[in-house]
Amino acid sequence: MSSVALQQPYAALPQDAQLSIAYAVGSIPMSATPVSIFEAGKSWGIIVQSGPDRISLTPYGEKVMNEEIARKDAIVREQEGRARARAGDAAGRYLDDLGKTDLATLKPEEWAKFCMTMCDTYMYWRLSSK
């Protein structure tokens, strides 16, 4: 079982911190109140309070967390790949508009615009949900 040391007893944490911890680690019912979520020895199958100042993931909780992390990583990889492709296309169109293919021949202002086009396009597509 993995565990996380808390800086103070769970019950002493502000309610929003208790909720953040509970919801961050898995499928805690929205109807559960923070005080009842971590009664000693009680578990929703994801996490359990293993002491007055510790919470632990159950083996099932570790599996759920690893699957969620893998799912989110796959989404990020897809978004990054799409963003790189779009940025490359946009930068290529800019070079086509200039009629240049050799980056060494770009003037400083053309180089700056090329970099800005690539970076701005990458960031737009990386951060968008499209």
ROVEX-969482 format. One line per 2 residues: number of its first residue (from 1); their letters; for each residue x, y, z of N, C-alpha, C, O. Coordinates in steps of 0.1 Angstrom, whole numbers, plus 2048, in hexadecimal, padded with zeros to 3 digits. Layout:
// residues N
NUM = A = X,Y,Z,X,Y,Z,X,Y,Z,X,Y,Z | ...;
END
This chain:
// residues 130
1 = MS = 808,7F4,800,800,800,800,809,80C,800,812,80D,808 | 807,816,7F7,80E,823,7F7,807,82C,801,7FB,82B,803;
3 = SV = 80F,834,807,809,83E,811,810,84C,80F,81B,84D,80A | 808,856,813,80D,863,812,80C,869,820,802,869,827;
5 = AL = 817,86F,824,818,876,831,811,883,830,814,88B,827 | 808,886,839,802,893,83A,809,89C,844,80F,896,84E;
7 = QQ = 809,8A8,841,810,8B2,84B,809,8B3,858,80E,8B7,862 | 7FC,8B0,857,7F3,8B1,863,7E9,8A7,862,7E6,8A2,857;
9 = PY = 7E2,8A3,86D,7D8,899,86D,7CD,89D,862,7CA,8A9,861 | 7C8,893,85B,7BE,895,851,7B3,89E,856,7AF,8A7,84F;
11 = AA = 7AE,89A,862,7A2,8A1,867,7A5,8B0,86A,79C,8B8,86A | 7B2,8B3,86C,7B5,8C1,86E,7B7,8CA,861,7B8,8D6,862;
13 = LP = 7B7,8C3,856,7B9,8CA,849,7AC,8D2,846,7A1,8CD,84A | 7AD,8DD,83F,7A1,8E4,83B,798,8DB,833,79D,8D2,82C;
15 = QD = 78B,8DD,833,782,8D4,82C,785,8D3,81D,784,8C9,817 | 789,8DF,817,78C,8DE,808,798,8D6,806,799,8CF,7FB;
17 = AQ = 7A2,8D6,80F,7AE,8CD,80D,7AA,8BF,80F,7AF,8B6,807 | 7A1,8BC,818,79C,8AE,81A,796,8A9,80D,798,89E,808;
19 = LS = 78D,8B1,808,786,8AD,7FB,78F,8AC,7F0,78E,8A3,7E8 | 799,8B5,7EF,7A3,8B4,7E4,7AB,8A7,7E4,7AC,8A0,7DA;
21 = IA = 7AF,8A3,7F0,7B6,896,7F2,7AD,88B,7EE,7B1,882,7E6 | 7A1,88B,7F3,798,880,7F1,794,87F,7E2,795,873,7DC;
23 = YA = 791,889,7DB,78D,889,7CD,799,886,7C4,798,881,7B9 | 7A5,88B,7C8,7B1,889,7C0,7B5,87A,7BF,7BB,876,7B4;
25 = VG = 7B2,872,7C9,7B7,865,7C8,7AD,85B,7C3,7B1,84F,7C1 | 7A1,85F,7BF,798,855,7B9,78A,858,7BB,785,863,7BC;
27 = SI = 782,84D,7BA,774,84E,7B9,76D,84F,7C7,766,846,7CB | 76F,85A,7CD,769,85D,7DA,75B,862,7D6,75A,86C,7CF;
29 = PM = 750,85D,7DC,743,862,7D9,742,871,7DC,746,875,7E7 | 73C,879,7D3,73B,887,7D6,732,88A,7E3,734,894,7E9;
31 = SA = 72A,880,7E6,721,882,7F2,729,880,7FF,724,883,80A | 735,87A,7FE,73C,877,80B,742,884,811,746,88D,809;
33 = TP = 741,885,81E,747,891,824,755,88E,828,758,882,82B | 75D,898,828,76B,895,82B,76D,88E,839,776,886,83A;
35 = VS = 765,892,843,767,88C,850,765,87D,850,76C,875,856 | 75B,878,848,758,86A,848,760,862,83E,760,856,83E;
37 = IF = 767,869,834,76F,862,82A,77A,85A,831,77D,84F,82D | 781,860,83A,78D,85A,83F,78C,856,84E,796,858,856;
39 = EA = 781,851,852,780,84B,860,78A,840,860,78C,838,856 | 792,83F,86B,79D,835,86C,798,827,868,78E,822,86D;
41 = GK = 79F,821,85F,79C,813,85A,791,812,850,78F,807,84B | 78A,81D,84D,77F,81D,843,785,820,835,78E,828,834;
43 = SW = 77F,81B,82B,785,81D,81E,779,81C,814,770,815,815 | 77B,824,809,771,823,7FE,777,81A,7F3,773,819,7E8;
45 = GI = 782,813,7F7,789,80A,7EE,794,811,7E6,79C,80A,7E0 | 796,81E,7E8,7A0,825,7E1,7AB,829,7EB,7B7,826,7E9;
47 = IV = 7A7,830,7F6,7B0,834,800,7AB,831,80E,79F,82F,80F | 7B4,831,817,7B0,82E,825,7B9,837,82E,7C5,839,82B;
49 = QS = 7B4,83B,839,7BC,842,842,7C4,837,84A,7BD,82F,851 | 7D1,837,84A,7D8,82C,850,7DF,831,85D,7E6,82A,863;
51 = GP = 7DC,83D,861,7E0,842,86E,7DB,850,86F,7D4,855,866 | 7DD,857,87B,7D8,864,87C,7DD,86F,873,7D7,879,870;
53 = DR = 7E9,86C,86D,7EF,876,864,7F3,870,856,7FC,875,850 | 7ED,864,853,7F1,85E,846,7E4,859,83F,7DB,854,845;
55 = IS = 7E5,85A,832,7DB,853,829,7E2,84A,820,7EE,84D,81C | 7DC,83F,81C,7E3,835,814,7D9,831,808,7CD,831,80A;
57 = LT = 7DF,82E,7FD,7D8,828,7F2,7D7,819,7F5,7E1,813,7F9 | 7CC,814,7F2,7CA,805,7F3,7D0,800,7E6,7D3,807,7DC;
59 = PY = 7D3,7F2,7E4,7D8,7ED,7D8,7CE,7F1,7CC,7D3,7F4,7C1 | 7C1,7F0,7CF,7B8,7F4,7C4,7B9,803,7C1,7B9,807,7B5;
61 = GE = 7BB,80B,7CB,7BE,81A,7C9,7CA,81C,7C1,7CA,825,7B8 | 7D5,815,7C3,7E1,816,7BB,7DE,813,7AD,7E2,81A,7A4;
63 = KV = 7D6,808,7AA,7D3,804,79D,7CB,80F,796,7CD,813,78A | 7C1,814,79D,7B8,81F,797,7C0,82B,794,7BF,831,789;
65 = MN = 7C9,82F,79D,7D1,83B,79B,7DB,839,78F,7DC,842,787 | 7E1,82D,78E,7EA,82B,783,7E3,82B,776,7E8,830,76C;
67 = EE = 7D7,825,776,7CF,825,769,7CB,834,765,7CB,837,75A | 7C7,83C,76F,7C3,84A,76D,7CF,852,768,7CE,85A,75E;
69 = IA = 7DB,850,76E,7E7,857,769,7EA,852,75B,7EE,85B,753 | 7EA,846,758,7ED,841,74A,7E3,847,740,7E7,84A,735;
71 = RK = 7D6,847,744,7CC,84D,73B,7CF,85C,738,7CE,860,72D | 7D2,863,743,7D5,871,741,7E2,873,739,7E3,87D,731;
73 = DA = 7EC,86B,73C,7F8,86C,734,7F6,869,725,7FC,870,71D | 7ED,860,722,7EA,85D,714,7E3,869,70D,7E6,86C,702;
75 = IV = 7DB,870,715,7D4,87C,70F,7DE,887,70D,7DE,88D,703 | 7E8,889,716,7F2,893,715,7FB,890,709,7FE,899,701;
77 = RE = 7FF,883,707,807,87F,6FB,800,882,6EE,806,887,6E5 | 7F3,87F,6EE,7EB,882,6E2,7EA,891,6DF,7EC,895,6D4;
79 = QE = 7E8,899,6EA,7E7,8A7,6E8,7F4,8AD,6E4,7F5,8B6,6DB | 7FF,8A8,6E9,80C,8AD,6E5,810,8AA,6D7,815,8B2,6D0;
81 = GR = 80C,89E,6D3,80F,89A,6C5,807,8A2,6BB,80C,8A7,6B1 | 7FA,8A5,6BE,7F2,8AD,6B6,7F7,8BB,6B6,7F7,8C2,6AB;
83 = AR = 7FC,8C0,6C1,801,8CE,6C2,80E,8CF,6BA,810,8D9,6B3 | 817,8C5,6BB,823,8C6,6B3,820,8C6,6A4,826,8CD,69C;
85 = AR = 817,8BD,6A0,813,8BD,691,80E,8CA,68D,812,8CF,682 | 805,8D0,694,7FF,8DD,690,809,8E8,690,809,8F0,687;
87 = AG = 812,8E8,69A,81D,8F2,69B,826,8F1,68F,82A,8FB,689 | 82A,8E4,68B,832,8E2,680,82C,8E7,673,832,8ED,66A;
89 = DA = 81F,8E4,672,817,8E8,666,817,8F8,665,819,8FD,65A | 814,8FE,670,813,90D,670,821,913,66D,821,91D,665;
91 = AG = 82B,90E,673,839,913,670,83D,911,662,843,919,65B | 839,905,65C,83C,902,64E,834,90B,645,83A,910,63B;
93 = RY = 828,90E,648,820,918,640,826,926,640,827,92D,636 | 82B,92A,64C,832,937,64C,83E,937,643,841,941,63C;
95 = LD = 846,92C,644,852,92C,63B,84E,92B,62C,855,932,624 | 843,924,629,83E,924,61B,83A,932,617,83D,936,60C;
97 = DL = 834,93A,620,830,947,61D,83C,950,61A,83B,959,612 | 847,94E,621,853,955,61F,85A,950,612,863,958,60D;
99 = GK = 857,944,60E,85E,93F,603,86C,93A,606,875,93A,5FE | 86E,936,613,87B,932,618,87A,924,61E,870,920,624;
101 = TD = 884,91C,61C,885,90F,623,891,90D,62C,891,904,634 | 89B,916,62A,8A7,915,632,8A6,91F,63E,8A6,92B,63C;
103 = LA = 8A5,919,64A,8A4,921,656,8B0,92B,658,8AE,935,65E | 8BB,927,653,8C7,92F,654,8C6,93D,64D,8CD,946,650;
105 = TL = 8BD,93D,643,8BC,949,63B,8B1,953,640,8AF,95E,63B | 8AB,94F,64B,8A1,958,651,8A7,964,658,8B1,963,65F;
107 = KP = 8A1,970,656,8A5,97C,65D,8A1,97B,66B,898,973,66E | 8A7,982,674,8A3,981,682,894,983,685,88E,97B,68D;
109 = EE = 88D,98C,67E,87F,98E,680,877,982,67A,86C,97E,680 | 87C,97C,66F,875,970,66A,877,964,673,86E,95C,675;
111 = WA = 883,963,679,886,958,682,87D,959,68E,877,950,693 | 87B,966,693,873,968,69F,865,964,69C,85E,95E,6A4;
113 = KF = 860,968,690,852,965,68D,850,956,68B,846,950,68F | 85A,94F,685,85A,941,683,858,93A,691,850,931,693;
115 = CM = 861,93E,69A,861,938,6A8,854,93B,6AF,84E,932,6B5 | 84F,947,6AD,842,94B,6B4,837,943,6AE,82E,93E,6B5;
117 = TM = 837,941,6A1,82C,93A,69A,82C,92B,69F,821,926,6A2 | 838,925,6A0,839,917,6A4,835,916,6B3,82C,90D,6B7;
119 = CD = 83A,91F,6BC,837,91E,6CA,829,921,6CD,822,91A,6D5 | 824,92C,6C8,816,930,6CA,80C,925,6C6,802,922,6CD;
121 = TY = 80E,91F,6BA,805,915,6B5,806,909,6BD,7FC,903,6C0 | 812,905,6C1,814,8F9,6CA,80C,8FB,6D7,804,8F3,6DB;
123 = MY = 80E,907,6DD,807,909,6EA,7F8,90A,6E9,7F1,905,6F1 | 7F3,910,6DE,7E5,910,6DC,7DF,902,6DB,7D5,8FF,6E2;
125 = WR = 7E5,8FA,6D3,7E0,8EC,6D1,7E3,8E3,6DD,7DB,8DA,6E0 | 7ED,8E6,6E4,7F1,8DE,6F0,7E7,8E0,6FB,7E3,8D7,702;
127 = LS = 7E3,8ED,6FC,7DA,8F0,707,7CB,8F0,704,7C3,8F0,70D | 7C8,8EE,6F7,7BA,8EE,6F3,7B5,8DF,6F5,7BD,8D6,6F5;
129 = SK = 7A8,8DE,6F6,7A3,8D0,6F7,79E,8CB,6EA,797,8C1,6E9 | 7A2,8D2,6DF,79E,8CE,6D1,7A6,8C1,6CD,7A4,8BD,6C2;
END
